[in-house]
Amino acid sequence: MFQLETISAKMLDYFVGRSDALIIDLRERKSYEAGHVRTAVNVPYAEFEDRIDFPRSKTLILYCDRGGASMVAARQLARMGYKARTVIGGFEAYRGRNLVISGEP
């Protein structure tokens, strides 16, 4: 049985820059480029299934616009044995905290 954990937008900051975590932004590239969580890598949801080859040693933190797509993707990864977490409310919840990192890689 797999276990899928959720985290709050506030908790996302805890994982930024950690060597044991990988933050994955599932939004389209244009949205990612307009603003994203610092250190997040962009894997658009439409390409997600073709790119599932993440380090199993890391906790994967996934987010999308509002949390729906990242919930589906994180559940899939958890079933495959990854340590996956999804951000409740997605980027919109994070943006609401005024913690948006815009235009930075």
Buried (B, 14 or more C-beta within 10 A) or exposed (E): EEEBEBBBBEEBBEBBEEEEBBBBBBBBEEBBEEBBBEBBEBBBBEEBEEEEEBEEEBBBBBBBBBBEBBBBBBBBBBEEEBBBBBBBBBBBBBBEEEBBBEEEE
